[in-house]
Amino acid sequence: MPLRKDTAGSNPVSSLSSIKLQMSLISQQDREMVIEALEYYVQKLKDDNCTDASITAFQTLLNWVELEHFKYEN
């Protein structure tokens, strides 16, 4: 028997929203490797007196990857 549109819980999308699904394309180990590489690269940019714009761009990327790492941490 098909569910009616006005039946509570008949919307499969809304029922999925109550389930916390965390899917990711890369693993935590991948994120850790990227964080380590970006930390090294940002420090290299600073040591080589690169422009603030370049350093800020890579620092921003590093911050985002760190947030993603934290988000998927158990």
Residue pairs with C-beta under 8 A, 6 or more apart in sequence:
3 9
3 10
4 10
9 15
22 71
22 72
24 68
24 72
28 69
28 72
28 73
31 65
31 68
31 69
31 72
32 69
34 65
35 62
35 65
35 66
35 69
38 58
38 61
38 62
38 65
39 62
41 58
42 55
42 58
42 59
42 62
45 54
45 55
45 58
46 55
